[in-house]
Amino acid sequence: MTQLLLLTLIFTALFAIQTTVFTYLLLKLRKSMRSIERITVEHRYEPEEVSESELKILRELSSSGPLGAREISRRLGLSREHTARTLKKMVEDGLLIREGKPYRYKITDLGSELLRSRDVTG
């Protein structure tokens, strides 16, 4: 009888832990999806809509891979404040995604497409 009670308690605890972990992961995924939902499929950037700083950042991330804001700022010779504002806007526009802590920025398919179209027309 005590073994059955012990097993029941163990399985109940494991179920509660599993539920908590999955809930946390789903909430985190939901937060990530909100930023992706802001990007509309119909919207396509015209190359002229992109600032020189944004183009520099896209080119740097395209060639080097994911980087932190401080490293982007250092490599491109931009102020940290300007870099932070530009990166935030680019994430909101769907050109970049940020991952991890501290954040590392990575170019999205939309960002790559924009860069390719700009390089062809520019």
N, C-alpha and C positions, 0 to 999 in steps of 0.2 A: 504494500500500500504506500509506504513512504517513497519507494523508488518511482512509483507511478506519479506521485505528487511532485517529486523532484524533477522528473522528466517534463511534466506539464509546465512547471515554473521555468525551466530552461527554455523550452520551445516558445513560451509566451514572451520571455525576455528577448530571445532572438528575433521573434516576429516584430516586437516593438522597435528594436534597433534597426532592423531592415526597413521598416516603414519610415522611420525617421530619416535614414540615409537617403532613401528614394525620394522622399518629399523634398529634402534639401537639394538634391540633384535636379529634380524637376523644376523647382523654383529658380535655380540658377540657369537652367536651360531656357525657361520662360523669359527671364531677363535678357538673355542673349538674343532670343528670337524677336523681342520687341525692337531692338535696334536694326535687325535685318528687315523687319516688316516696313520700316520707314522707307526703304529703298523700293521704289516702284519700278516695275519692269518696263513700263512705257518710257520712263525718263532716261534719256541718253544725253550725256554731256557733249556739248560742242567743244572742240579743242580750245576755242577762244574763251570759254567760261572758266578755264583753269588758270590760276595765278602761276607766276614763275616759281614761287616757293613750293607750291604743290607739285609742279612738274619735277623740280629738283628732288623732292622727297620721293616721288614715284620712281624716278630713275635710280636713285640710290638704293631703295628697297628692292627694286627689280634686279639690280646687279649683285647686291650683297646679301639679300635675304633679311629675315627679321632683325630689327635693331630697337634699342631703347631710345627714348626721346633725347636723353643727354648725348648719346653717341651720334644721333642724327644732327643735332644742333652743332656739335663739334665738327663733324665731317663737312657740313655745308656752310659753316660760318654764319649761322643764323642765331639770333638771341634765343635764350631758353623760353622766354615769354612768347615770342612770335612762333617758335616751333610748337609749343604746347597748344596755342590757339589753333594753329593750322592743323595739327594732328587731330585735335578734337573735332574740328569741322570735317576733316576727311573721313573720320570714322563715322560721323553722323550721316555723311553723304554716301557711305558705302564703298569708298575707294580703298579704305584700309580696315583691318580688324586689329584689335589689340588683345593680347593674350598674356596670362600669367601676372605675377606680382614680383618684381616691378614689371610694368607693362613693356611688352615688346610689340612693335608694330609690324604688320605683314600686309603686303599688297593683296587685294582681292581680284577676282576675275574681272570685275567692272573696272578696277584701277588699271589692270594690265591692258584691257581693251582700250581704255581711254589713252593710255600711254602709246599704244601701237598706232591708234588713229592720229594722235598728235605728231608722232614721229614721221608718219606718212605725209601729212599735210604741212608740217612745220618745217 
